[in-house]
């Protein structure tokens, strides 16, 4: 049994096929990259895994459970956390309260949730800002808050959607460190990212899609040298 | 104790002994109504202010609560006080079905659906004469002639309502409600079933609104569909009470309720008879101006933007000092 896999995953919006027959496996403990040019269907794949969109055809399996048709919150309870590309902080709550909302997944007691949240904030290096209103955070901190919130639900698989976009090089370096730390804590990660330095650096394996179809898969070196990938990004000679 | 706590203590003490120090039945009546509005405003606030589901139809629950108490007398031939026990559960059943239908809708569609549902209840109560006596209304004998009893009943009801909502807001449910208000998609991805928790919020809200309705029947002794299912006098008033006091705050609706009821009464009585009769027509106009003022300058209501109110105060104090200096 694979830890996580999709089988012939397809999503059509009317006549537009956004994701077409994508099958891939994720091994427990790895960082799995998902790349592709703009509009290639990466975020749609996440929205399918996460249950935000219903699947047109195909299957998603997580630890042997079929996720098809489950609502988003149930998928979260099964152990899949996600961050959003366009961050969605709970604006009129403090950073700590944001994370506590997630931590209530594991407990109904307020003090336990608070303790767990403080741990997660410490882990994500957001402790100093715990009492800030989420609407007042910088973009870098908002992205961290997204990650902290996803972590507080106690996931075994984490979906990171462009958590580095719009960050300064220094913030990116810190972000990479954080993602490695999450992996070392035993959480499997699927990451969508445009910044190639980041992706090539941290991923164990990468899947490249274009126009909703998979065009290459393998280790970062294999994918980087794949002719189809180069064509998708740079065009044909 | 901080001065802030002293002022709160004084307010609580004042409310506790109010009917003993004020012998006038008229002022007791106004305070009883205000306390009832504390309950309705706080209930509306839990659903709209905290959970973000703005209801234009809280009259539905108020009316169902009132008619539950009324029908206890006319159909079951028992005391209307049984209505106080039955109204909560009956309203929760009604709310559950409303939730099942309306919470599938998002944004303005939900608001419009609640508006429509309250109107459906009003028209049903008018037309279904066998059950509700239609426009004739229901008239019952009031238990007590002395308003003091009703006053303390309303005070306990308001305190219980605020305390219950306070406890809910501090619990897991409260966090979930606010998460849904702030971003439903984010909440779902955090493992929160927005449908389930919106329904919980509606159930609690309808429970207390129903109790207020049953109390109204007991206290006033007369109801008809145009009064208890009224869009303007109940549904809109609930919104005004919460917004002027401060939606999304515990004490906001309580403050709003007293302001609105006192203001309404002041105008209705033409400033207690000091002004000519036609002034009583102006209370709707003043509500409108007040709403415009609050929305423009105090988006979070009087309690939510209390700091701004205080700043206004201190500015006024400073100005005469500055003028004497020059």
Interface residues (C-beta under 8 A of the other chain):
Chain A: X50 X52 X71 X72 X73 X74 X76 X77 X81 X82 X84 X88 X89 X90 X91 X92 X93 X97 X100 X101 X102 X104 X105 X108 X110 X113 X149 X150 X153
Chain B: X170 X171 X172 X175 X176 X178 X179 X182 X183 X185 X186 X187 X188 X189 X190 X191 X192 X193 X194 X248
